[in-house]
Amino acid sequence: MKNFVLTLVIVVFTFLACSGDNNYPTPEYAIEANAKFMNEENFDGVMSTIHPESPSYKMTETLVKKIFDTYDLNYKIEKISLVEQKDKEAKVEFIQVTTKIKGPDFKNNRTYGVHTLKLDGDSWKIFSTEVTDLKFL
């Protein structure tokens, strides 16, 4: 159960981070950039993909640092599909596969969910993430 909770927390907050100087002109681009930065263990990059007003911003900072200190993981986006876009908010369905390269116990998984993104100026940023299904590989 502990591994399940840790995996779920990692997956949920992997996509949450905060503002930076990077520009993400589409919701899909922000999600792809987030996965790229997670793979590179680029903390500032990850945080630049997250909306600064996300209610999970501070927790995300802490969690991303802990993930980078504990694991070497690989993140692969298998699917991104824009479901809805209105003015300054978008919903995007995604499928992400997360696998361990090194580190302590971790259950490789395929996560299905919906990201809600909001505009931060002219840049799309991840505001929240809802995991709809999690399958261990």
Disulfide bonds with the S-S distance in Angstrom:
none
